[in-house]
Amino acid sequence: MTDSSPSTPSEHLVYVVNKAGENPELALLPFMHAVGALAMDIQSTVVLMANGVWLAKKDYGRHIQFPDKPPLDELITHFLELGGRLLVCTPCAKARKLEQEDLFDGVEFLAAARFAEVALSANQVISY
């Protein structure tokens, strides 16, 4: 039997983001949706891959905004404060010379096998 108490969400959504600030709307949407899911007590994980790894860089998203929405950095901070997991593709980050100290506190690195585990743990995987 699955424990569905508020402290242990039984649903899990994974958002995979492959784009950075070149499209502000697509950079913001996964974090807006993930924050909404967390507010509904749904476990949320955002996985940044390819060019999307830039979104995890401190101050990168402070100017990425869409009308009537907060800047990306604020959304990411809120997402992390609510208990969201932010995972960054290790090879993608290394290719862009991004180190742990460049990223938001709490960001975790992952490679192929761990991504497979995260994806398999999810009820849904949504790609942006």
MIVO-627557 format. One record per atom (N, C-alpha, C, CB): z, x, y; atom name; residue number from 1. Coordinates in nm, 3 decimals. Each point is the difference from the previous one (the first is absolute). Glycine has a CB too. Example, Ala and Ser with C-alpha at 12.3 -4.5 7.8 and 13.67 -1.06 7.14 Angstrom:
! MIVO-627557
- 0.780, 1.319, -0.569, N, 1
- 0.000, -0.089, 0.119, CA, 1
- 0.000, 0.090, 0.120, C, 1
- 0.125, -0.189, -0.117, CB, 1
- -0.197, 0.154, 0.222, N, 2
- 0.006, 0.082, 0.119, CA, 2
- 0.073, -0.077, 0.109, C, 2
- -0.215, 0.118, -0.063, CB, 2
This chain:
! MIVO-627557
- 0.000, 0.085, -0.118, N, 1
- 0.000, -0.085, 0.118, CA, 1
- 0.000, 0.089, 0.124, C, 1
- 0.122, -0.185, -0.124, CB, 1
- -0.199, 0.151, 0.223, N, 2
- -0.013, 0.078, 0.122, CA, 2
- 0.104, -0.043, 0.101, C, 2
- -0.244, 0.030, -0.042, CB, 2
- 0.310, 0.067, 0.104, N, 3
- 0.096, -0.028, 0.106, CA, 3
- -0.078, -0.026, 0.127, C, 3
- 0.179, 0.142, -0.109, CB, 3
- -0.167, -0.263, 0.164, N, 4
- -0.075, -0.033, 0.121, CA, 4
- 0.093, -0.017, 0.119, C, 4
- -0.176, -0.110, -0.140, CB, 4
- 0.291, 0.174, 0.136, N, 5
- 0.092, -0.008, 0.113, CA, 5
- -0.062, 0.070, 0.120, C, 5
- 0.198, -0.007, -0.156, CB, 5
- -0.153, -0.029, 0.278, N, 6
- -0.059, 0.061, 0.120, CA, 6
- 0.005, 0.152, 0.001, C, 6
- 0.065, -0.204, 0.120, CB, 6
- 0.033, 0.265, -0.186, N, 7
- 0.009, 0.146, 0.002, CA, 7
- -0.097, 0.064, -0.098, C, 7
- 0.238, -0.020, 0.068, CB, 7
- -0.295, -0.058, -0.159, N, 8
- -0.094, 0.052, -0.098, CA, 8
- -0.123, -0.089, -0.004, C, 8
- 0.189, 0.100, -0.136, CB, 8
- -0.284, -0.077, 0.226, N, 9
- -0.119, -0.086, 0.001, CA, 9
- -0.076, 0.010, -0.131, C, 9
- -0.016, 0.029, 0.248, CB, 9
- -0.032, -0.144, -0.296, N, 10
- -0.076, 0.001, -0.125, CA, 10
- -0.149, 0.014, 0.024, C, 10
- 0.177, -0.141, -0.102, CB, 10
- -0.222, 0.114, 0.222, N, 11
- -0.141, 0.019, 0.033, CA, 11
- -0.020, 0.134, 0.069, C, 11
- -0.031, -0.249, 0.019, CB, 11
- -0.085, 0.307, -0.042, N, 12
- -0.030, 0.130, 0.059, CA, 12
- -0.146, 0.002, 0.041, C, 12
- 0.178, 0.113, -0.141, CB, 12
- -0.202, -0.087, 0.269, N, 13
- -0.136, 0.013, 0.052, CA, 13
- -0.024, 0.145, 0.040, C, 13
- 0.002, -0.240, 0.080, CB, 13
- -0.120, 0.290, -0.113, N, 14
- -0.041, 0.134, 0.039, CA, 14
- -0.123, -0.013, 0.088, C, 14
- 0.095, 0.103, -0.214, CB, 14
- -0.088, -0.038, 0.329, N, 15
- -0.110, 0.000, 0.094, CA, 15
- -0.057, 0.142, 0.003, C, 15
- 0.103, -0.188, 0.140, CB, 15
- -0.231, 0.203, -0.168, N, 16
- -0.065, 0.131, 0.001, CA, 16
- -0.085, 0.007, 0.126, C, 16
- -0.001, 0.016, -0.255, CB, 16
- 0.024, 0.088, 0.336, N, 17
- -0.068, 0.014, 0.128, CA, 17
- -0.082, 0.129, -0.003, C, 17
- 0.183, -0.129, 0.122, CB, 17
- -0.312, 0.117, -0.096, N, 18
- -0.091, 0.115, -0.004, CA, 18
- -0.055, 0.038, 0.137, C, 18
- -0.059, -0.067, -0.230, CB, 18
- 0.098, -0.007, 0.333, N, 19
- -0.054, 0.024, 0.133, CA, 19
- 0.113, 0.038, 0.094, C, 19
- -0.188, -0.162, -0.041, CB, 19
- 0.155, 0.231, 0.148, N, 20
- 0.100, 0.040, 0.100, CA, 20
- -0.023, -0.080, 0.127, C, 20
- 0.015, 0.233, -0.099, CB, 20
- -0.004, -0.169, 0.213, N, 21
- -0.007, -0.070, 0.127, CA, 21
- -0.139, -0.037, 0.048, C, 21
- 0.201, 0.118, 0.053, CB, 21
- -0.304, -0.086, -0.131, N, 22
- -0.135, -0.033, 0.044, CA, 22
- -0.021, -0.152, 0.008, C, 22
- -0.082, 0.213, -0.104, CB, 22
- 0.163, -0.289, 0.035, N, 23
- -0.004, -0.146, 0.008, CA, 23
- 0.144, -0.049, 0.014, C, 23
- -0.215, -0.013, -0.140, CB, 23
- 0.264, -0.008, 0.264, N, 24
- 0.140, -0.037, 0.020, CA, 24
- 0.043, -0.123, -0.079, C, 24
- -0.018, 0.098, 0.224, CB, 24
- -0.069, -0.197, -0.231, N, 25
- 0.037, -0.123, -0.071, CA, 25
- 0.028, 0.030, -0.148, C, 25
- -0.139, -0.135, 0.161, CB, 25
- 0.052, 0.213, -0.226, N, 26
- 0.021, 0.033, -0.140, CA, 26
- 0.115, 0.096, -0.023, C, 26
- -0.242, -0.037, -0.035, CB, 26
- 0.281, 0.112, 0.137, N, 27
- 0.117, 0.087, -0.011, CA, 27
- 0.128, -0.082, 0.010, C, 27
- -0.131, 0.190, 0.100, CB, 27
- 0.131, -0.293, -0.016, N, 28
- 0.120, -0.081, 0.023, CA, 28
- 0.022, -0.107, -0.108, C, 28
- -0.032, 0.041, 0.242, CB, 28
- -0.075, -0.103, -0.289, N, 29
- 0.014, -0.114, -0.092, CA, 29
- 0.085, 0.026, -0.124, C, 29
- -0.219, -0.069, 0.081, CB, 29
- 0.199, 0.178, -0.152, N, 30
- 0.082, 0.018, -0.120, CA, 30
- 0.149, 0.010, 0.032, C, 30
- -0.193, 0.114, -0.106, CB, 30
- 0.228, -0.052, 0.218, N, 31
- 0.142, 0.011, 0.036, CA, 31
- 0.054, -0.133, 0.049, C, 31
- -0.035, 0.239, 0.059, CB, 31
- -0.047, -0.318, 0.013, N, 32
- 0.043, -0.134, 0.040, CA, 32
- 0.026, -0.086, -0.123, C, 32
- -0.132, 0.019, 0.215, CB, 32
- 0.041, -0.013, -0.311, N, 33
- 0.017, -0.080, -0.123, CA, 33
- 0.118, 0.049, -0.082, C, 33
- -0.246, -0.044, -0.003, CB, 33
- 0.264, 0.176, -0.004, N, 34
- 0.111, 0.056, -0.078, CA, 34
- 0.134, -0.037, 0.063, C, 34
- -0.147, 0.189, -0.074, CB, 34
- 0.158, -0.186, 0.207, N, 35
- 0.123, -0.040, 0.068, CA, 35
- 0.027, -0.148, -0.027, C, 35
- -0.035, 0.175, 0.180, CB, 35
- -0.069, -0.256, -0.174, N, 36
- 0.016, -0.143, -0.031, CA, 36
- 0.049, -0.022, -0.142, C, 36
- -0.180, -0.051, 0.163, CB, 36
- 0.126, 0.126, -0.257, N, 37
- 0.042, -0.011, -0.139, CA, 37
- 0.145, 0.042, -0.015, C, 37
- -0.234, 0.043, -0.076, CB, 37
- 0.275, 0.066, 0.140, N, 38
- 0.139, 0.045, -0.007, CA, 38
- 0.093, -0.107, 0.056, C, 38
- -0.075, 0.239, 0.021, CB, 38
- 0.033, -0.307, 0.086, N, 39
- 0.080, -0.107, 0.058, CA, 39
- 0.017, -0.116, -0.098, C, 39
- -0.081, 0.066, 0.229, CB, 39
- -0.012, -0.077, -0.323, N, 40
- 0.007, -0.104, -0.104, CA, 40
- 0.066, 0.053, -0.127, C, 40
- -0.207, -0.105, 0.094, CB, 40
- 0.267, 0.224, -0.085, N, 41
- 0.067, 0.065, -0.112, CA, 41
- -0.096, 0.037, -0.112, C, 41
- 0.205, -0.128, 0.058, CB, 41
- -0.325, 0.169, -0.019, N, 42
- -0.099, 0.050, -0.096, CA, 42
- -0.010, 0.150, 0.019, C, 42
- -0.131, -0.220, 0.002, CB, 42
- 0.155, 0.295, -0.108, N, 43
- -0.009, 0.145, 0.006, CA, 43
- -0.140, 0.040, 0.046, C, 43
- 0.174, 0.025, -0.184, CB, 43
- -0.181, 0.067, 0.280, N, 44
- -0.129, 0.039, 0.056, CA, 44
- -0.012, 0.152, 0.004, C, 44
- -0.005, -0.210, 0.136, CB, 44
- -0.109, 0.257, -0.184, N, 45
- -0.031, 0.142, 0.000, CA, 45
- -0.136, 0.017, 0.065, C, 45
- 0.137, 0.043, -0.209, CB, 45
- -0.145, 0.050, 0.304, N, 46
- -0.128, 0.034, 0.061, CA, 46
- -0.037, 0.140, -0.048, C, 46
- 0.044, -0.146, 0.206, CB, 46
- -0.164, 0.157, -0.262, N, 47
- -0.051, 0.127, -0.048, CA, 47
- -0.114, 0.042, 0.092, C, 47
- 0.066, -0.051, -0.242, CB, 47
- -0.053, 0.168, 0.301, N, 48
- -0.102, 0.052, 0.090, CA, 48
- -0.083, 0.104, -0.073, C, 48
- 0.146, -0.043, 0.201, CB, 48
- -0.278, 0.022, -0.200, N, 49
- -0.093, 0.090, -0.067, CA, 49
- -0.114, 0.035, 0.094, C, 49
- 0.060, -0.099, -0.225, CB, 49
- -0.135, 0.201, 0.189, N, 50
- -0.115, 0.044, 0.079, CA, 50
- 0.042, 0.016, 0.146, C, 50
- -0.161, -0.117, -0.159, CB, 50
- 0.079, 0.068, 0.252, N, 51
- 0.031, 0.014, 0.142, CA, 51
- 0.125, -0.078, 0.040, C, 51
- -0.243, 0.030, 0.042, CB, 51
- 0.283, -0.124, -0.123, N, 52
- 0.119, -0.080, 0.028, CA, 52
- 0.129, 0.080, 0.007, C, 52
- -0.114, -0.185, -0.110, CB, 52
- 0.116, 0.305, 0.051, N, 53
- 0.123, 0.081, 0.004, CA, 53
- 0.042, 0.033, 0.143, C, 53
- -0.061, 0.095, -0.222, CB, 53
- -0.031, -0.094, 0.316, N, 54
- 0.034, 0.029, 0.139, CA, 54
- 0.101, -0.101, 0.055, C, 54
- -0.226, 0.101, 0.031, CB, 54
- 0.226, -0.223, -0.083, N, 55
- 0.090, -0.103, 0.051, CA, 55
- 0.147, 0.036, -0.021, C, 55
- -0.178, -0.169, -0.046, CB, 55
- 0.208, 0.254, -0.050, N, 56
- 0.139, 0.040, -0.027, CA, 56
- 0.047, 0.111, 0.093, C, 56
- -0.034, -0.067, -0.237, CB, 56
- -0.055, 0.123, 0.316, N, 57
- 0.037, 0.111, 0.090, CA, 57
- 0.077, -0.056, 0.119, C, 57
- -0.205, 0.133, -0.071, CB, 57
- 0.320, -0.070, 0.099, N, 58
- 0.082, -0.041, 0.115, CA, 58
- -0.085, 0.001, 0.127, C, 58
- 0.207, 0.093, -0.111, CB, 58
- -0.193, -0.196, 0.190, N, 59
- -0.067, -0.018, 0.129, CA, 59
- -0.151, -0.024, -0.008, C, 59
- 0.176, 0.144, 0.093, CB, 59
- -0.234, -0.138, -0.212, N, 60
- -0.144, -0.023, -0.012, CA, 60
- -0.035, -0.142, 0.046, C, 60
- -0.011, 0.163, -0.192, CB, 60
- 0.093, -0.260, 0.155, N, 61
- -0.033, -0.139, 0.025, CA, 61
- 0.061, -0.062, 0.124, C, 61
- -0.022, -0.017, -0.237, CB, 61
- 0.079, 0.098, 0.325, N, 62
- 0.066, -0.061, 0.116, CA, 62
- -0.099, -0.068, 0.093, C, 62
- 0.178, 0.173, -0.017, CB, 62
- -0.305, -0.133, 0.013, N, 63
- -0.102, -0.062, 0.085, CA, 63
- -0.095, -0.090, -0.080, C, 63
- 0.015, 0.197, 0.152, CB, 63
- 0.010, -0.209, -0.281, N, 64
- -0.083, -0.089, -0.082, CA, 64
- 0.060, -0.139, 0.011, C, 64
- -0.068, 0.187, -0.162, CB, 64
- -0.007, -0.273, 0.228, N, 65
- 0.051, -0.133, 0.030, CA, 65
- -0.114, -0.100, -0.006, C, 65
- 0.183, 0.097, 0.144, CB, 65
- -0.147, -0.220, -0.168, N, 66
- -0.094, -0.112, 0.001, CA, 66
- 0.062, -0.105, 0.091, C, 66
- -0.091, 0.049, -0.238, CB, 66
- 0.011, -0.130, 0.307, N, 67
- 0.058, -0.095, 0.096, CA, 67
- 0.116, -0.081, -0.060, C, 67
- -0.224, -0.014, 0.109, CB, 67
- 0.330, 0.007, -0.030, N, 68
- 0.121, -0.078, -0.034, CA, 68
- 0.077, 0.053, -0.120, C, 68
- -0.116, -0.196, 0.094, CB, 68
- 0.091, 0.319, -0.133, N, 69
- 0.072, 0.060, -0.113, CA, 69
- 0.067, 0.129, 0.047, C, 69
- -0.165, -0.100, -0.167, CB, 69
- 0.276, 0.137, 0.104, N, 70
- 0.066, 0.125, 0.039, CA, 70
- -0.083, 0.120, -0.045, C, 70
- 0.225, -0.112, -0.015, CB, 70
- -0.201, 0.228, 0.075, N, 71
- -0.070, 0.121, -0.044, CA, 71
- 0.032, 0.030, -0.147, C, 71
- 0.007, 0.091, 0.235, CB, 71
- -0.098, -0.023, -0.300, N, 72
- 0.014, 0.030, -0.141, CA, 72
- 0.130, 0.073, -0.032, C, 72
- -0.247, 0.010, -0.014, CB, 72
- 0.285, 0.089, 0.093, N, 73
- 0.123, 0.074, -0.028, CA, 73
- 0.121, -0.093, -0.006, C, 73
- -0.098, 0.201, 0.114, CB, 73
- 0.103, -0.302, -0.025, N, 74
- 0.111, -0.096, -0.003, CA, 74
- -0.002, -0.081, -0.129, C, 74
- -0.005, -0.012, 0.251, CB, 74
- -0.114, -0.031, -0.293, N, 75
- -0.012, -0.076, -0.125, CA, 75
- 0.045, 0.083, -0.120, C, 75
- -0.190, -0.129, 0.100, CB, 75
- 0.149, 0.255, -0.104, N, 76
- 0.039, 0.086, -0.112, CA, 76
- 0.150, 0.022, 0.000, C, 76
- -0.224, 0.113, 0.008, CB, 76
- 0.283, -0.089, 0.108, N, 77
- 0.145, 0.018, 0.008, CA, 77
- 0.072, -0.125, -0.050, C, 77
- -0.029, 0.157, 0.195, CB, 77
- -0.015, -0.272, -0.151, N, 78
- 0.060, -0.127, -0.043, CA, 78
- -0.017, -0.019, -0.151, C, 78
- -0.047, -0.101, 0.226, CB, 78
- -0.070, 0.130, -0.276, N, 79
- -0.029, -0.009, -0.144, CA, 79
- 0.099, 0.086, -0.080, C, 79
- -0.244, -0.041, 0.051, CB, 79
- 0.263, 0.164, -0.008, N, 80
- 0.091, 0.091, -0.070, CA, 80
- 0.145, -0.046, 0.012, C, 80
- -0.160, 0.189, 0.042, CB, 80
- 0.199, -0.238, 0.076, N, 81
- 0.137, -0.049, 0.020, CA, 81
- 0.030, -0.120, -0.089, C, 81
- -0.009, 0.082, 0.235, CB, 81
- -0.091, -0.163, -0.263, N, 82
- 0.019, -0.117, -0.086, CA, 82
- 0.000, 0.034, -0.149, C, 82
- -0.109, -0.135, 0.177, CB, 82
- 0.086, 0.262, -0.209, N, 83
- 0.003, 0.042, -0.140, CA, 83
- -0.135, 0.018, -0.064, C, 83
- 0.212, -0.114, -0.014, CB, 83
- -0.318, 0.111, 0.092, N, 84
- -0.133, 0.024, -0.055, CA, 84
- -0.016, 0.145, -0.043, C, 84
- -0.092, -0.182, 0.144, CB, 84
- 0.006, 0.203, -0.241, N, 85
- -0.030, 0.136, -0.047, CA, 85
- -0.135, 0.041, 0.054, C, 85
- 0.137, -0.033, -0.210, CB, 85
- -0.141, 0.153, 0.266, N, 86
- -0.125, 0.055, 0.054, CA, 86
- -0.033, 0.125, -0.080, C, 86
- 0.045, -0.093, 0.234, CB, 86
- -0.156, 0.086, -0.309, N, 87
- -0.042, 0.108, -0.088, CA, 87
- -0.131, 0.058, 0.050, C, 87
- 0.118, -0.108, -0.195, CB, 87
- -0.129, 0.240, 0.188, N, 88
- -0.117, 0.070, 0.051, CA, 88
- -0.062, 0.082, -0.113, C, 88
- 0.100, 0.009, 0.233, CB, 88
- -0.230, -0.021, -0.248, N, 89
- -0.074, 0.076, -0.100, CA, 89
- 0.015, 0.149, 0.029, C, 89
- -0.166, -0.190, -0.029, CB, 89
- 0.222, 0.262, -0.067, N, 90
- 0.025, 0.143, 0.018, CA, 90
- -0.129, 0.079, 0.026, C, 90
- 0.199, -0.023, -0.148, CB, 90
- -0.302, 0.010, 0.064, N, 91
- -0.122, 0.078, 0.027, CA, 91
- -0.065, -0.035, 0.134, C, 91
- -0.036, 0.013, -0.246, CB, 91
- 0.043, -0.140, 0.284, N, 92
- -0.060, -0.043, 0.128, CA, 92
- 0.075, 0.062, 0.117, C, 92
- -0.074, -0.217, -0.106, CB, 92
- 0.207, 0.220, 0.098, N, 93
- 0.081, 0.059, 0.108, CA, 93
- -0.023, 0.150, 0.007, C, 93
- 0.173, -0.180, -0.030, CB, 93
- -0.177, 0.245, -0.086, N, 94
- -0.022, 0.145, -0.001, CA, 94
- -0.136, 0.035, 0.060, C, 94
- 0.147, 0.020, -0.203, CB, 94
- -0.248, -0.099, 0.174, N, 95
- -0.134, 0.026, 0.053, CA, 95
- -0.001, -0.009, 0.152, C, 95
- -0.100, -0.090, -0.211, CB, 95
- 0.195, 0.013, 0.267, N, 96
- 0.008, -0.016, 0.145, CA, 96
- 0.114, 0.083, 0.061, C, 96
- -0.095, -0.231, -0.025, CB, 96
- 0.152, 0.318, -0.059, N, 97
- 0.107, 0.092, 0.042, CA, 97
- 0.122, -0.075, 0.055, C, 97
- -0.174, 0.171, 0.051, CB, 97
- 0.205, -0.286, -0.109, N, 98
- 0.119, -0.076, 0.037, CA, 98
- 0.115, 0.039, -0.092, C, 98
- -0.141, -0.192, 0.086, CB, 98
- 0.252, 0.228, -0.028, N, 99
- 0.120, 0.039, -0.074, CA, 99
- 0.106, -0.108, 0.016, C, 99
- -0.053, 0.245, 0.033, CB, 99
- 0.155, -0.241, -0.119, N, 100
- 0.108, -0.099, 0.004, CA, 100
- 0.060, -0.013, 0.141, C, 100
- 0.050, 0.051, -0.242, CB, 100
- -0.028, 0.062, 0.309, N, 101
- 0.063, -0.005, 0.133, CA, 101
- -0.090, -0.064, 0.106, C, 101
- 0.127, 0.205, -0.062, CB, 101
- -0.255, -0.221, 0.034, N, 102
- -0.092, -0.066, 0.093, CA, 102
- 0.009, -0.152, -0.007, C, 102
- -0.151, 0.196, -0.021, CB, 102
- 0.213, -0.246, -0.085, N, 103
- -0.005, -0.142, -0.032, CA, 103
- 0.129, -0.073, 0.035, C, 103
- -0.159, 0.054, -0.182, CB, 103
- 0.150, -0.187, 0.186, N, 104
- 0.119, -0.082, 0.020, CA, 104
- 0.105, 0.035, -0.104, C, 104
- -0.141, -0.185, 0.097, CB, 104
- 0.268, 0.175, -0.058, N, 105
- 0.108, 0.019, -0.097, CA, 105
- -0.010, -0.106, -0.108, C, 105
- 0.149, 0.101, 0.179, CB, 105
- -0.131, -0.060, -0.302, N, 106
- -0.004, -0.094, -0.111, CA, 106
- -0.133, -0.010, -0.071, C, 106
- 0.171, -0.124, 0.118, CB, 106
- -0.274, 0.187, -0.062, N, 107
- -0.131, -0.001, -0.065, CA, 107
- 0.007, 0.084, -0.126, C, 107
- -0.118, -0.031, 0.223, CB, 107
- 0.057, -0.019, -0.330, N, 108
- -0.003, 0.071, -0.128, CA, 108
- -0.144, 0.036, -0.033, C, 108
- 0.208, -0.121, -0.081, CB, 108
- -0.225, 0.234, 0.014, N, 109
- -0.133, 0.040, -0.047, CA, 109
- -0.022, -0.053, -0.140, C, 109
- 0.006, 0.207, 0.144, CB, 109
- -0.131, -0.233, -0.179, N, 110
- -0.033, -0.039, -0.136, CA, 110
- -0.137, 0.052, -0.036, C, 110
- 0.142, -0.204, 0.020, CB, 110
- -0.161, 0.225, -0.149, N, 111
- -0.130, 0.043, -0.054, CA, 111
- -0.047, -0.109, -0.097, C, 111
- 0.057, 0.250, 0.025, CB, 111
- -0.161, -0.222, -0.099, N, 112
- -0.069, -0.102, -0.080, CA, 112
- 0.091, -0.073, -0.099, C, 112
- -0.203, 0.137, 0.023, CB, 112
- 0.282, -0.065, -0.101, N, 113
- 0.083, -0.065, -0.101, CA, 113
- 0.104, -0.091, 0.064, C, 113
- -0.035, 0.196, -0.151, CB, 113
- 0.095, -0.151, 0.258, N, 114
- 0.101, -0.084, 0.068, CA, 114
- -0.066, -0.121, 0.065, C, 114
- 0.143, 0.203, 0.040, CB, 114
- -0.263, -0.186, 0.013, N, 115
- -0.071, -0.116, 0.056, CA, 115
- -0.024, -0.104, -0.108, C, 115
- -0.110, 0.147, 0.172, CB, 115
- 0.071, -0.103, -0.290, N, 116
- -0.022, -0.093, -0.111, CA, 116
- 0.129, -0.076, -0.031, C, 116
- -0.179, 0.150, -0.094, CB, 116
- 0.291, -0.081, 0.091, N, 117
- 0.129, -0.067, -0.025, CA, 117
- 0.031, -0.103, 0.108, C, 117
- 0.082, 0.207, -0.115, CB, 117
- -0.102, -0.171, 0.241, N, 118
- 0.027, -0.091, 0.110, CA, 118
- -0.091, -0.123, -0.009, C, 118
- 0.072, 0.194, 0.145, CB, 118
- -0.200, -0.172, -0.169, N, 119
- -0.094, -0.111, -0.009, CA, 119
- 0.034, -0.092, -0.117, C, 119
- -0.178, 0.146, 0.102, CB, 119
- 0.216, -0.088, -0.215, N, 120
- 0.034, -0.082, -0.117, CA, 120
- 0.129, -0.078, 0.020, C, 120
- -0.117, 0.165, -0.143, CB, 120
- 0.206, -0.117, 0.231, N, 121
- 0.126, -0.070, 0.025, CA, 121
- -0.018, -0.120, 0.092, C, 121
- 0.119, 0.216, -0.031, CB, 121
- -0.235, -0.226, 0.094, N, 122
- -0.023, -0.103, 0.101, CA, 122
- -0.052, -0.130, -0.062, C, 122
- -0.046, 0.180, 0.165, CB, 122
- 0.077, -0.290, -0.097, N, 123
- -0.060, -0.128, -0.035, CA, 123
- -0.144, -0.006, 0.054, C, 123
- 0.228, -0.112, 0.002, CB, 123
- -0.248, 0.178, 0.112, N, 124
- -0.132, 0.006, 0.063, CA, 124
- -0.017, 0.134, 0.070, C, 124
- -0.002, -0.251, 0.031, CB, 124
- -0.119, 0.302, -0.034, N, 125
- -0.038, 0.118, 0.077, CA, 125
- -0.110, -0.044, 0.096, C, 125
- 0.063, 0.164, -0.189, CB, 125
- -0.039, -0.142, 0.318, N, 126
- -0.091, -0.044, 0.104, CA, 126
- -0.053, 0.124, 0.070, C, 126
- 0.124, -0.221, 0.031, CB, 126
- -0.256, 0.229, -0.015, N, 127
- -0.060, 0.119, 0.059, CA, 127
- -0.057, -0.030, 0.138, C, 127
- -0.051, 0.085, -0.229, CB, 127
- 0.076, 0.005, 0.322, N, 128
- -0.053, -0.009, 0.138, CA, 128
- -0.089, 0.119, 0.025, C, 128
- 0.204, -0.125, 0.080, CB, 128
